[in-house]
Amino acid sequence: MSGQREIFLNQDGLDLRQGCQDIDIANISGHTGDDLIALTNIANDSQTSGSPDSTMVSTPNNRGGGQDDISNITIRNIRGYTAGGHHLVRLLNASGLQIHDVILDGLIDTSTGRAAKAAVKIGDSNPVWGGVTPLGDTYRIVINNVISRAQHTILIGGSLTESSISNVIKYEATGEPITYSSGPQFVRNLMIENIKTMSVAPAHP
């Protein structure tokens, strides 16, 4: 920029977009500037498909019937961090598009410097992204085996139903392992098992 080298921490590692289904993601390691792995499902009928201003090769609208849902995704054995302090795994949907039937099993936060905002963020209350999704738009999400020093280990910023969170360890950060930033009224039938906030054991002299 202006003849100078600049670093912009604004790059997702792997981002599944609208309509991605039946995909297995496994054995990812490293770091990114933004989210390490993202599932992003937001309609925008004003964009022209394949235009230079769009990251999509098709128009991001909602054709209905579940055609444009993100579903049947497995994410396993992820080790890494976000240098920009964002999220390791992010699930974001709005505008009636759904995310469902997702398994995240095995996530290790390898950061040693700037902590991520969240190891896993689900939804967002920000109206820029469409606000909190209605109950039933994000469902059957299974999160298991997460170790992180992020500010929020599991951050629920939207709605979540018929899902499971288990075997979560939060360390070097205060607060509970699960944060309900959108409010408990947007969570239904969530099974929670074996989640802990732990301090780091002192080193032996």
N, C-alpha and C positions, 0 to 999 in steps of 0.2 A: 504494500500500500504506500503510495507516494514515494516509490523507490526504496522502501524499507521492508525487510522481511518481518511479517507479523504472524503470530500464532493465534488461530481462532478455534476455540474449543467448542465446536458446534457440529460434530459429526457422529451420527449413530453408527454403530458397528454393523449390525444386521437388523433391518427393518422390514417386517412382513406387512404388506399393505392390504387394502380392501380386497376381499374375495379370496385370500390365500387359505387353502384348506388342505388337509392330509399331508402335513409336512413334519419331518423329524429333524430337529437341530441338536447336535451333540458334539461334545469335546471342543468347546470354544475357549480359548485363553488369550489374554492380552489386555489392552486398554484402549479406550476411545475418549474423544473430547466430550461427547454427549452420552446418550443412553448406549449401553453395551449391546443389548438386544431389545427391540421394540416391536410390539404388535399394534399397528395404528389403523383405525377404521373410522374415518370421518368423511361424511358426504359433503360434496361441494359442487353443485350443479353449474356454478358460474365458470368453472375451469374448462378449457378446451382440451380434449384428449390429445396427448402427444405434443402439446405446445412447449416452447422453451421455458415457460413459466411454471410448468407442472413437473412433478416427480413421477407422475403416473402415465402409463401408456394408454390407459383408457379413462374415460370420464368418471370421476369418483362420485357416482350417484347411487341411489338405492333402488335396484330393480325389483326388490321384494322376493318373497319366497325363500329367503336365506341364501340366495345366490351370491350376495356380497358380504356375508358374514365371514369372520375369521374363525375357523373351527378345526378341530381334530389336529391339534398341534402338540408335539412333545418337545420339551427343552430339557436336556440332560447334561450333567457334568460341565458346568460353566465355572471358569476361574478367571477373575479379572477385576478391573476397576474403571471408574470414569474420572478422568483427569479434571473435567470441568465441574465436578461435584453434582452431577445430575442423578441418574438412576442406573442400576445395573440391568434390571429387567423392567420394562414398562408396558402395561396393557392400557390402551386408550381407545375408547369408542364413543361415538355420539351420533346424533341425527337419525336414530332408529336403527343404526347398524349394530350388530351384536358381535360379541366375542364369547365363545363357549367351547367346552370340551378341550381344555388346555391342561397339560401336565407339566409342571416345573419340578424337576427332581434333581437336586444337587447343584447348589450355588455357593461358591466361596468368594468372599470379598477379599482381594489381595492388596488392597490399598494400605499404604503406610503414611501418606501425607494427608492431603485434603480428603475429608470424608464425603461420601456420597450423601445426597439428600435422603435417598431410600435405596435399599437393596432391591425391593420390589414395590412398584407403585401401580395401583389398580384404579383407573378412572381419574377424573379431574373435575373439580367444581368450577374451574375458571370458565366464564362464558365464552371466551375466545375459542375454546374447544367444544363448546356446546353445553357446558354445565354438567351437573350430575345426571347420569343416565337413569331412566326409570328402572325400578326393581324388575328384574327378569331380562334385562338386556346384556348383563355380564354374569354368566352362570356356569356351573360345573367346572370350576377352576380348582385344580389340586396343586398345592404348594407344599413341598416336602424337602427336608434336609438343606437348611439355609444357615450359613455362618457369616455374620457381617458386623462391621463397626460403623455402619451408616447412622445418620441422625435418626432415621426411622427404618426399622428393619422391614416390616411390611406396612406400607402406607395405603390405606383405603381412602381414596379421594373421590370415588364415585359410588356406584352401587355394586353389591355382590350378593349372589344368592346360590343356594344349593352347592356349596363349595367346602373345601377342606384346607386347613393350614396346620402343619405338624412338624415337629423336630426342628425348631428354630432357636438359634443362639445369637443373642445380641451382646456385644462386648465393647468396651471403651466408649460407651455412649449411655446417657441417662434415659430414663423413661421406659415404657413398656415395649415389648417387641412388636405389638400391633397397635397402630395409630388409626383411629376412626375420624379422619379430618372432615369428612362429609356428614358425619353424625350417625349414630347407631340405627336410626330409622331407615337407613338405606342398606342395611345388612339383614339378611334373612337366611335361616337354616345354614349357618356356618359352623362346621365342626372344627374345634381347636384342641390340639393335644401336644403336650411336651414342648412348651415354648418358655425360654428362660432369658433373663438378663444377667450376665455374669461379669464379674471384675476379673482383670488379668492377674494371675498369681505372680507374686514378686519373684524376681530372679534370685537364685541361690548365690550367696557370697562366694 
